[in-house]
Amino acid sequence: MGALKLYFEKEKEKISVLDVRGKLEYIWQYYKLWITGIVCAVAAAVYLLIHFLVTPRDNWFYAVFANTYADVGEHSKLWDGFVEYAGLDVKEKNVVFNNVCYFDPSKNSYNEYYNAFVAYADSKTLDIVTMETEDLAALGEKGRLMDLSNTDIAGHLAEKYADRLVYAVPNDTEYSSGPVPVGIDLSDTCLVDEFHLYEDSCALGISALAPHLDQAELFIEYVLNWEESYE
């Protein structure tokens, strides 16, 4: 502390003999890195405070578009269209389109993206996930996608989209030893034709613990009615 105090006393003596312009030039020349760092730190603190106080914490809807490099994240054309179609106020709650998630569900070893996906699903954050049809069926085997034939949970989705159902045989044979519907084929929709999420096929699965099933249904309707909405 003594050395630091002595340093500042010497600096004060140097500055005291300068005029106002000279003082400002001296301070900027020798302390600009410190000043820049302090300004950035204050700006970051203000941003984080505003983000904490203003940004909505709850979600209207959380979607994962896995294994794609398409521009379908937040504030994309797909996102904007769905928010408008569903009439959602994003100042009140979030609509999250996560398009940065890459993993192979057919493998027994997984990466950090899969671990994050499991966390979204198990914490009742995730509503829907899209993948290529074969990958979604592999994911469905692991029990984290809703059985669409279970009317107590999924309503009448299996009946409504009977001609589009994607099936998987669960690894848990106690649940079922036969195939159950775990997804809806959307290969002929804007997700492939307009936004090019995948080259050949696309299927949508609903999380087994989806908190916003109503919004998931709206999203399916939205992509199926895309052409009508944008005529």
Secondary structure, DSSP 8 states (H G I E B T S, - for coil): -HHHHHHHHHHHHHHHTS-HHHHHHHHHHHHHHHHHHHHHHHHHHHHHHHHHHHS--SEEEEEEETT--SS-STTSHHHHHHHHHHT--TTTSEEEEE------TTSSS--HHHHHHHHHHHTT---EEEE-HHHHHHHHTTT-B--TT-HHHHTTHHHHTGGGEEEE--S-TTT-SS-EEEEEE-TTSHHHHTT-SSSS--EEEEBTT-S-HHHHHHHHHHHHTHHHHT-
